């Protein structure tokens, strides 16, 4: 069975790009969403193998979404993909349970490598 992923980013073009890269590598994208509320709901509904989560979302922070996901699904594998590259923000995401942090802009292949590491 193919691995599954959920992609959350406030920018539709970023969601599409990440989803295309993952699908091209044989990872099934079960949903693409653009808000914290939607990612928490989709994570519970689809139980993906990996969740790619942006930290800047229109309804609340990605860190709050990360907390909610980890509370509902402690085993969830979350990779934060964010343009917020400050050391404090990335350290906080890891402290809250993100498996890895990828700082944008980044070549799509780096996102794929992070997903493969997380799934290994």
C-alpha positions as CSV (number, residue, x, y, z in Angstrom):
1,X,0.0,0.0,0.0
2,X,1.3,3.4,-0.9
3,X,2.2,6.0,1.7
4,X,-0.3,8.8,2.2
5,X,0.2,12.5,2.8
6,X,-1.8,15.6,3.8
7,X,-0.6,18.9,2.6
8,X,-1.5,22.2,4.4
9,X,-0.3,25.6,3.1
10,X,-2.1,28.9,2.8
11,X,-0.9,29.2,-0.8
12,X,-2.6,27.0,-3.3
13,X,0.4,27.1,-5.6
14,X,2.6,25.7,-2.8
15,X,0.1,23.0,-2.0
16,X,-0.1,22.0,-5.7
17,X,3.6,21.9,-6.1
18,X,4.2,19.8,-3.1
19,X,1.3,17.5,-4.0
20,X,2.6,17.0,-7.5
21,X,6.1,16.1,-6.2
22,X,4.7,13.6,-3.7
23,X,2.3,12.1,-6.2
24,X,5.1,11.8,-8.8
25,X,7.1,9.8,-6.2
26,X,4.2,7.4,-5.6
27,X,2.9,9.0,-2.3
28,X,-0.8,9.5,-2.4
29,X,-2.0,12.9,-1.3
30,X,-5.3,12.4,0.5
31,X,-6.1,16.1,0.9
32,X,-4.8,19.6,0.3
33,X,-6.0,22.3,2.7
34,X,-5.2,25.9,3.5
35,X,-6.3,26.5,7.1
36,X,-5.4,25.2,10.6
37,X,-9.0,24.1,11.2
38,X,-9.0,22.2,7.9
39,X,-5.7,20.4,8.6
40,X,-6.8,19.3,12.0
41,X,-10.0,17.9,10.7
42,X,-8.4,16.2,7.7
43,X,-5.7,14.7,9.8
44,X,-8.3,13.0,11.9
45,X,-10.5,12.0,9.0
46,X,-7.8,10.6,6.7
47,X,-5.1,9.5,9.2
48,X,-2.3,10.2,6.6
49,X,1.2,8.7,7.1
50,X,2.7,12.2,6.9
51,X,1.4,15.7,7.3
52,X,3.2,18.6,5.7
53,X,2.2,21.7,7.6
54,X,2.9,25.4,7.0
55,X,3.2,27.6,10.1
56,X,1.6,30.7,8.6
57,X,-2.1,30.0,8.2
58,X,-5.0,32.5,7.9
59,X,-7.2,31.3,10.9
60,X,-4.5,30.5,13.5
61,X,-0.9,29.5,13.7
62,X,0.5,26.3,12.4
63,X,2.0,25.7,15.8
64,X,-1.5,25.7,17.3
65,X,-2.5,23.3,14.5
66,X,0.5,21.1,15.3
67,X,-0.6,21.0,19.0
68,X,-4.1,20.0,18.0
69,X,-2.9,17.3,15.6
70,X,-0.5,15.8,18.1
71,X,-3.2,15.8,20.8
72,X,-5.6,14.0,18.6
73,X,-3.0,11.7,17.0
74,X,0.2,11.6,19.1
75,X,1.7,9.2,16.6
76,X,1.2,11.6,13.7
77,X,4.3,12.3,11.6
78,X,4.3,16.1,10.9
79,X,6.8,17.9,8.8
80,X,6.7,21.6,9.1
81,X,7.3,23.4,5.8
82,X,7.7,27.1,6.5
83,X,9.2,30.4,5.4
84,X,9.8,31.2,9.1
85,X,13.3,30.1,9.3
86,X,14.2,31.8,12.6
87,X,15.9,29.3,14.9
88,X,13.4,29.9,17.7
89,X,10.4,29.1,15.5
90,X,12.0,25.9,14.1
91,X,13.1,24.8,17.6
92,X,9.6,25.4,18.9
93,X,8.0,23.3,16.1
94,X,10.4,20.4,16.9
95,X,9.7,20.8,20.6
96,X,6.0,20.5,19.9
97,X,6.5,17.3,18.0
98,X,7.3,18.0,14.4
99,X,9.5,15.3,13.0
100,X,11.4,17.7,10.8
101,X,11.4,21.4,9.7
102,X,12.0,22.4,6.1
103,X,12.5,26.1,5.5
104,X,11.1,27.6,2.3
105,X,12.0,28.4,-0.3
106,X,13.4,25.0,-0.9
107,X,13.7,22.8,-4.0
108,X,10.8,20.4,-4.1
109,X,13.2,17.4,-4.0
110,X,14.2,18.5,-0.5
111,X,10.6,18.2,0.7
112,X,10.4,14.8,-0.9
113,X,13.6,13.8,0.9
114,X,12.2,14.9,4.3
115,X,9.0,12.9,3.7
116,X,11.0,9.8,2.8
117,X,13.1,10.2,5.9
118,X,10.0,10.6,8.0
119,X,8.4,7.5,6.5
120,X,11.6,5.4,6.9
